[in-house]
C-alpha cells in the first residue's frame, strides 16, 4: 500500500520540524546554555505528553537508564557541540546516528547487515571526514567530536529501546522526557553557569524557541512519526528522514546567514547518499498467489 496524500504531508512535516530544530536551537543557544536549553525543552515535552499516557509499570527503571543515554548524554554532547558549529554542519555530522545504529546492531544484537549497508556506512563516514577537513573547522575538532559522540549515544539508546517489551512510541517519548528533564538539569548545574541570569533575561523569541523544540519538534514531530511507523514499512517512509539535513542546511543559510563551501556541500551530499543506501530498502518482488493479491511489501 502506497502513501496517501495525508501520509506524505505528515512525512514532510516530520522532516521539516525535525530539520529546523537545529536552526531554532542554534539561535536559542546564543542566549541559553545548551544543556539548560535541552532541559527546558524536555520539561515542556513532559508537561504536554505525560497526561495522555499511563506509567509503564515494570519499565520505569529501564526507561530512566535509556533517558540518561539517549536524551541527557546525547543532547548534552550534540548541542554543546552545536554551540561552536554552524547548524548546517552539525545537522550533517549527526547523520552518523544511522551507521552507528547499524554497527551497534552488529555488536550487540548479532545482526548481519549486507554489503549494501556496509557501503552506506563507508560513504557516511567518508562524507563526515570530508566535512571535518574543511579549513574553517580547523579549531572545531572538539565540537565535531561532541556531535559524533552524541550520534553514538542516540544509536545506543535506540538499541536499548528496541530491547524493551512491546510499548507504544508516545509512552516512550513522554517518559523519556519526564526522566531526562531532571537529568539534564543536574548536568547543566555541573557543567554550565549563569542559569538564573539566562532565564531572567530571556525574551519572548527565546521562549518561543523552547516551545518549538518541546512541543512542535518533539511532541508533535514524534507523534506524527510514530503514526507513520505504525501504518507503513520503514522502507517506505525512511526517505523522509533524508530531508532532515536538507532542511537544516537551507534553514541555516536562510535564517542564520551561514555560508556553505564546496567541501561542506560535497561532504554533506556523500553523507546523505550513504545514509540513503542504509535506510532505503529495495522492496522484495511481488509474488503472485493463486486466487489472491500480489505479496505485500515487507
Secondary structure, 3 states (H helix, E strand, C coil): CCCCHHHHHHHHHHHHHHHHHHHHHHHHHCCCCHHHHHHHHHHHHHHHHHHHCCCCCCCHHHHHHHHHHHHHHHHHHHHHHHCCCCHHHHHHHCCHHHHHHHHHHHHHHCCCCCHHHHHHHHHHHHHHHHHHCCHHHCCCHHHHHHHHHHHHHHHHHHHHHHCCCCCCHHHHHHHHHHHHHHHHHHHHHHHCCCHHHHHHHCCHHHHHHHHHHHHHHHHHHHHHHHHHHHHCCHHHHHHHHHHHHHHHHHHHHHHHCCCCCHHHHHHHHHHHHHHHHHHCCCCCCCCCCCCCCCCCCC
